[in-house]
Amino acid sequence: MYKNVSAAIAALLVSGAAHAGDWKQDHPRRAEVNSRLNNQNRRIHEGVEDGKLTKGQAKQLHQEDHAIRQQERAMAAQHGGHITKPEQRQLNQEENQVSRQIYDEKHPAAK
């Protein structure tokens, strides 16, 4: 399921590495994406604290969020520190997948 995401991330990281110094995290689209990632990070930590997620599950979820964050940074590096609307849409779709995973793993009876 995540093979295409991984390939896209790798391509973006390689192509955006030359511009890694560009950083405008306060750009509205980047801020929205990063706010969602921070919220998911909080949800993962809460899941471990209340025993609904194992450390292994949390590690996997954190890795997926980290990959999205790296992809967001690579995209921004290609555009002078911001991301385009289609890139934001793509990142939001990937965040939605991880968000559903967090929910499903914290609420196994809800499946």
C-alpha positions in Angstrom: 0.0 0.0 0.0 2.8 2.4 0.8 5.2 1.4 -1.9 4.1 4.3 -4.2 4.4 6.8 -1.3 7.9 5.5 -0.5 9.0 5.9 -4.1 7.6 9.4 -4.3 9.3 10.4 -1.1 12.6 9.0 -2.3 12.4 10.9 -5.6 11.4 14.1 -3.9 14.2 13.9 -1.3 16.8 13.4 -4.0 15.5 16.1 -6.2 14.9 18.6 -3.4 18.2 18.0 -1.5 19.9 20.9 -3.2 17.4 23.3 -1.9 17.1 22.0 1.6 18.0 25.4 3.1 14.7 26.9 1.9 12.4 26.9 5.0 9.2 28.9 5.2 7.3 26.7 7.7 4.9 29.5 8.3 3.5 29.4 4.8 -0.3 28.7 5.3 -0.3 25.4 3.3 2.8 24.1 5.1 1.5 25.3 8.5 -1.7 23.3 7.9 0.1 20.1 6.9 2.5 20.4 9.8 -0.3 21.2 12.3 -2.0 18.0 11.3 1.3 16.0 11.6 1.8 17.5 15.1 -1.8 16.5 16.0 -1.2 13.0 14.8 2.0 12.8 16.8 0.1 13.8 19.9 -2.6 11.2 19.2 0.1 8.5 18.9 1.7 9.5 22.2 -1.7 9.5 23.9 -2.4 6.0 22.5 0.9 4.7 24.0 0.2 6.4 27.3 -3.3 5.0 27.7 -2.2 1.6 26.5 -4.3 1.6 23.3 -1.1 1.5 21.1 1.9 -0.7 21.6 5.4 0.9 21.3 5.8 -1.1 18.0 2.5 0.3 16.6 3.6 3.8 17.7 7.0 3.4 16.1 5.4 2.4 12.7 2.9 5.3 12.8 5.7 7.8 13.7 7.8 6.5 10.8 4.9 7.0 8.4 4.3 10.6 9.7 8.1 11.2 9.5 8.0 10.2 5.9 5.2 12.6 5.2 7.0 15.4 6.9 10.2 14.7 4.9 8.1 14.6 1.7 6.6 18.0 2.7 10.0 19.5 3.2 11.3 18.1 -0.1 8.3 19.6 -1.9 8.8 23.0 -0.2 12.4 22.9 -1.2 11.4 22.8 -4.8 9.2 25.8 -4.6 11.2 28.4 -2.5 9.8 27.3 0.8 6.1 26.7 0.1 4.0 23.8 -1.2 1.5 24.0 -4.1 -2.2 23.3 -3.6 -2.0 19.9 -5.4 1.0 19.0 -3.2 -1.0 20.0 -0.1 -3.9 17.8 -1.3 -1.6 14.8 -1.8 0.0 15.3 1.7 -3.5 15.6 3.2 -4.6 12.3 1.6 -1.5 10.6 3.0 -2.2 12.1 6.4 -5.7 10.9 6.2 -4.5 7.4 5.7 -2.2 7.6 8.7 -5.0 9.2 10.8 -7.3 6.3 9.9 -4.6 3.9 11.0 -4.2 5.6 14.3 -7.9 5.5 14.9 -8.2 1.8 13.8 -5.3 0.7 16.0 -6.6 2.6 19.0 -10.1 1.3 18.5 -9.9 -2.3 17.3 -13.5 -3.1 18.1 -14.7 -0.3 15.8 -13.5 -2.1 12.7 
